[in-house]
Amino acid sequence: MSSNLWHYDLTPASEWWTGSRERVVQNTVEKCDECHGLMRSKCTNCDTMGKVRCPFMHPEGGTTCIKCSGHQFVNCTHCQGFGSIKCPKCDGNGALRFVHSVEAKFETIDGFFFDGDHVEVPEKKLQGVKEGFLLFSDERFPPIPSLPPYQGGPQVNEGAMRLLKSHYETYVSQSATSTRVLKQRHSLMVIPVTTVDLTYKGKPYKLWIYGKERAIHCPSMNSCSIL
């Protein structure tokens, strides 16, 4: 069996799949180290004698004991008088099977960066958006290419670099010997956010409609919905 676990080829079931796969790398049968292949182990109850002192024998003699007939010893009930028992480690087979396997766990790790200087929708809510306008997606390791100012410009590029560096230090660096990055994907998505100023019962309010699913963030009101 190779000491380098990365020597074994274990691949995910599909792209961006989360789960685990296992592969048997060694399957051997060896002599039991407890009974040395003899299939039996010594009885510790009688110390291999096969007999133990009769517990019913009167210490001062007298009437002959019906259990031991006066011989003072009876067969050991643990080994039935053989002095040995079936080896508990190999279950009397005399050999043990050793199976070595390697398990690989696959996980998709997401990292988020939001760029919006004047967006007042909490970032946690923006992470839950299921639909937006996809501008860019690439599975190569280099960061997102330069973008014009109206699409985020340098801030988006710097955020992509930080995510790339964070994943590298966590999963690829020399200290991360048990993990590897198989594939990366950068995706740039625009989430539409609309600010709404309204007056209700003479009071001014402000709310935000965000995402293609038109979710609402209205912290100044108890509840609100779009019909």
MIVOVEX-114343 format. One line per field, with one value per residue (C-alpha): residue number from 1; residue in one letter; y, x negated, z. Coordinates in Angstrom, 3 decimals. Layout:
n <- c(NUM, ...);
res <- c(A, ...);
py <- c(Y, ...);
px <- c(X, ...);
pz <- c(Z, ...);
//
This chain:
n <- c(1, 2, 3, 4, 5, 6, 7, 8, 9, 10, 11, 12, 13, 14, 15, 16, 17, 18, 19, 20, 21, 22, 23, 24, 25, 26, 27, 28, 29, 30, 31, 32, 33, 34, 35, 36, 37, 38, 39, 40, 41, 42, 43, 44, 45, 46, 47, 48, 49, 50, 51, 52, 53, 54, 55, 56, 57, 58, 59, 60, 61, 62, 63, 64, 65, 66, 67, 68, 69, 70, 71, 72, 73, 74, 75, 76, 77, 78, 79, 80, 81, 82, 83, 84, 85, 86, 87, 88, 89, 90, 91, 92, 93, 94, 95, 96, 97, 98, 99, 100, 101, 102, 103, 104, 105, 106, 107, 108, 109, 110, 111, 112, 113, 114, 115, 116, 117, 118, 119, 120, 121, 122, 123, 124, 125, 126, 127, 128, 129, 130, 131, 132, 133, 134, 135, 136, 137, 138, 139, 140, 141, 142, 143, 144, 145, 146, 147, 148, 149, 150, 151, 152, 153, 154, 155, 156, 157, 158, 159, 160, 161, 162, 163, 164, 165, 166, 167, 168, 169, 170, 171, 172, 173, 174, 175, 176, 177, 178, 179, 180, 181, 182, 183, 184, 185, 186, 187, 188, 189, 190, 191, 192, 193, 194, 195, 196, 197, 198, 199, 200, 201, 202, 203, 204, 205, 206, 207, 208, 209, 210, 211, 212, 213, 214, 215, 216, 217, 218, 219, 220, 221, 222, 223, 224, 225, 226, 227);
res <- c(M, S, S, N, L, W, H, Y, D, L, T, P, A, S, E, W, W, T, G, S, R, E, R, V, V, Q, N, T, V, E, K, C, D, E, C, H, G, L, M, R, S, K, C, T, N, C, D, T, M, G, K, V, R, C, P, F, M, H, P, E, G, G, T, T, C, I, K, C, S, G, H, Q, F, V, N, C, T, H, C, Q, G, F, G, S, I, K, C, P, K, C, D, G, N, G, A, L, R, F, V, H, S, V, E, A, K, F, E, T, I, D, G, F, F, F, D, G, D, H, V, E, V, P, E, K, K, L, Q, G, V, K, E, G, F, L, L, F, S, D, E, R, F, P, P, I, P, S, L, P, P, Y, Q, G, G, P, Q, V, N, E, G, A, M, R, L, L, K, S, H, Y, E, T, Y, V, S, Q, S, A, T, S, T, R, V, L, K, Q, R, H, S, L, M, V, I, P, V, T, T, V, D, L, T, Y, K, G, K, P, Y, K, L, W, I, Y, G, K, E, R, A, I, H, C, P, S, M, N, S, C, S, I, L);
py <- c(0.000, 3.359, 5.840, 8.658, 8.797, 10.983, 8.002, 6.474, 7.710, 8.716, 11.048, 12.714, 11.261, 14.478, 18.095, 20.135, 16.991, 16.733, 13.283, 10.608, 7.672, 4.734, 2.372, -0.832, -0.659, -3.751, -6.995, -9.607, -12.649, -13.091, -15.522, -14.504, -12.891, -13.941, -17.743, -17.897, -19.823, -22.554, -21.383, -21.718, -19.599, -20.631, -20.577, -17.942, -19.258, -22.501, -21.437, -24.170, -26.920, -27.776, -28.121, -25.743, -26.318, -27.586, -24.741, -27.207, -29.122, -28.707, -27.290, -29.591, -32.774, -34.925, -36.189, -36.932, -34.102, -35.281, -32.747, -33.766, -37.186, -36.073, -35.274, -31.560, -30.489, -30.278, -29.517, -25.839, -24.634, -21.921, -24.320, -27.526, -29.131, -28.628, -25.977, -23.810, -21.879, -20.791, -17.819, -14.736, -12.544, -14.669, -16.559, -19.842, -19.362, -19.039, -16.109, -12.492, -10.529, -7.005, -4.586, -1.167, 1.434, 5.059, 7.443, 10.726, 13.389, 15.908, 19.242, 22.392, 25.445, 28.775, 32.172, 35.394, 38.962, 41.739, 45.105, 47.773, 51.013, 52.393, 49.229, 49.065, 45.465, 43.276, 41.046, 37.962, 38.554, 39.074, 35.685, 34.062, 35.454, 32.567, 34.536, 37.365, 38.378, 36.306, 38.452, 36.150, 32.556, 30.866, 27.630, 28.705, 29.595, 33.186, 35.915, 37.578, 39.729, 43.500, 44.971, 48.432, 50.813, 50.402, 46.636, 47.040, 47.762, 47.293, 46.414, 43.246, 42.232, 42.734, 40.732, 37.867, 37.886, 37.715, 34.712, 32.964, 33.569, 32.432, 29.127, 28.565, 29.105, 26.849, 23.957, 24.048, 25.345, 23.037, 23.067, 21.592, 18.084, 16.331, 18.597, 19.625, 21.911, 19.960, 22.792, 26.416, 28.607, 32.370, 33.688, 37.343, 38.042, 41.342, 41.523, 44.255, 46.433, 49.051, 51.672, 52.649, 55.774, 55.757, 57.384, 55.309, 56.884, 60.146, 58.644, 58.297, 54.854, 53.332, 49.762, 47.869, 45.296, 43.001, 39.976, 38.698, 37.018, 40.512, 39.927, 42.853, 44.407, 46.792, 47.266, 50.296, 48.368, 45.299, 43.521, 44.235, 42.311, 42.821, 41.807);
px <- c(0.000, -1.396, -2.165, -1.138, 2.650, 2.801, 1.451, 4.949, 7.303, 10.615, 12.799, 16.135, 19.341, 20.028, 18.935, 19.403, 20.504, 20.606, 20.143, 17.530, 16.059, 14.089, 11.636, 10.100, 6.344, 5.166, 6.893, 4.732, 5.134, 2.527, 1.935, 3.677, 1.176, 3.198, 3.282, 0.442, 2.674, 3.564, 7.205, 7.344, 6.138, 5.258, 8.041, 7.273, 9.976, 8.095, 4.649, 4.733, 5.173, 8.696, 9.766, 10.550, 10.942, 14.392, 16.441, 18.751, 16.011, 16.282, 12.966, 12.915, 13.774, 16.603, 19.252, 17.866, 18.697, 21.101, 19.677, 16.031, 16.397, 13.835, 11.134, 11.296, 11.243, 13.895, 13.765, 13.466, 16.821, 15.137, 13.221, 15.180, 12.003, 9.875, 7.596, 8.072, 10.874, 11.722, 9.537, 11.719, 9.675, 9.963, 13.094, 11.245, 10.200, 6.490, 6.199, 7.291, 8.327, 6.948, 8.694, 7.170, 9.211, 8.883, 11.820, 12.031, 14.541, 15.644, 17.123, 18.064, 16.851, 18.443, 16.899, 18.815, 17.778, 20.323, 19.557, 22.161, 21.133, 24.631, 26.712, 28.447, 29.695, 27.812, 25.164, 26.687, 29.928, 28.062, 26.354, 29.789, 30.662, 31.328, 31.586, 29.551, 27.981, 24.868, 22.185, 19.190, 18.250, 14.878, 13.395, 9.790, 7.627, 6.725, 8.904, 11.795, 10.464, 10.495, 13.965, 15.143, 16.099, 19.850, 19.482, 17.506, 14.066, 11.066, 13.190, 14.524, 11.077, 9.581, 12.400, 11.769, 8.066, 8.845, 11.149, 8.543, 5.804, 8.021, 8.857, 5.228, 3.955, 6.662, 6.733, 3.600, 0.709, -1.941, -0.191, 2.957, 1.594, 4.971, 6.872, 6.667, 8.583, 9.819, 11.602, 12.447, 15.093, 15.501, 18.964, 19.923, 23.604, 25.451, 28.270, 30.759, 31.694, 34.420, 34.913, 38.539, 39.609, 43.235, 45.685, 48.105, 50.697, 48.828, 45.477, 42.483, 40.937, 38.156, 37.796, 35.590, 36.628, 33.757, 33.085, 35.041, 37.419, 38.250, 37.533, 38.199, 36.097, 38.162, 36.583, 38.772, 42.023, 43.388, 44.290, 44.533, 45.163, 45.533, 48.817);
pz <- c(0.000, -1.010, 1.771, -0.558, -0.389, -3.484, -5.448, -5.525, -8.187, -6.624, -8.640, -7.812, -9.224, -11.136, -11.327, -8.149, -6.338, -2.542, -1.025, -0.325, -2.221, -0.820, -2.463, -1.038, -1.624, 0.272, 1.271, 3.028, 5.287, 8.024, 10.871, 14.067, 16.417, 19.458, 18.964, 16.378, 14.006, 16.531, 16.627, 20.432, 23.352, 26.867, 29.423, 32.037, 34.346, 35.064, 33.838, 31.132, 33.793, 32.673, 36.288, 39.149, 42.888, 43.727, 45.228, 47.018, 48.853, 52.641, 53.881, 56.926, 55.050, 56.275, 53.848, 50.395, 47.959, 45.279, 42.814, 42.867, 44.541, 47.069, 44.475, 45.359, 41.687, 38.970, 35.247, 34.399, 33.112, 31.053, 28.796, 29.565, 30.870, 27.727, 29.231, 26.147, 24.512, 20.988, 20.188, 20.738, 18.398, 15.251, 16.367, 16.068, 12.450, 13.122, 10.710, 10.413, 7.354, 7.067, 4.747, 4.101, 2.295, 1.290, 1.558, -0.303, 0.653, -1.942, -1.012, -2.838, -0.928, -1.745, -1.164, -1.619, -2.271, -2.685, -4.188, -3.641, -1.990, -1.563, -1.289, 2.084, 1.731, 4.252, 2.661, 4.321, 2.390, -0.867, -0.397, -0.433, -3.862, -6.257, -9.467, -10.893, -14.172, -14.837, -16.448, -16.269, -15.340, -15.747, -14.375, -14.812, -11.843, -12.878, -11.357, -13.133, -15.979, -15.760, -15.725, -16.671, -13.839, -14.396, -13.663, -10.461, -11.846, -9.510, -6.444, -8.084, -9.307, -5.838, -4.264, -6.713, -5.837, -2.115, -2.612, -4.742, -2.168, 0.710, -0.993, -1.933, 1.620, 3.063, 0.605, -1.586, 0.529, 2.023, 5.411, 3.822, 3.170, 3.236, 0.856, -2.762, -5.071, -8.098, -9.831, -9.274, -10.816, -10.672, -11.323, -11.506, -11.020, -10.992, -8.450, -9.298, -6.316, -6.505, -3.809, -3.199, -1.284, -0.198, 2.147, 4.193, 6.487, 6.302, 7.270, 4.915, 4.445, 2.387, 1.148, -1.267, -3.886, -4.876, -7.084, -10.055, -7.591, -6.257, -2.595, -0.263, 2.480, 4.567, 8.017, 8.885, 8.416, 10.200, 6.967, 3.277, 0.081, -3.655, -5.269);
//
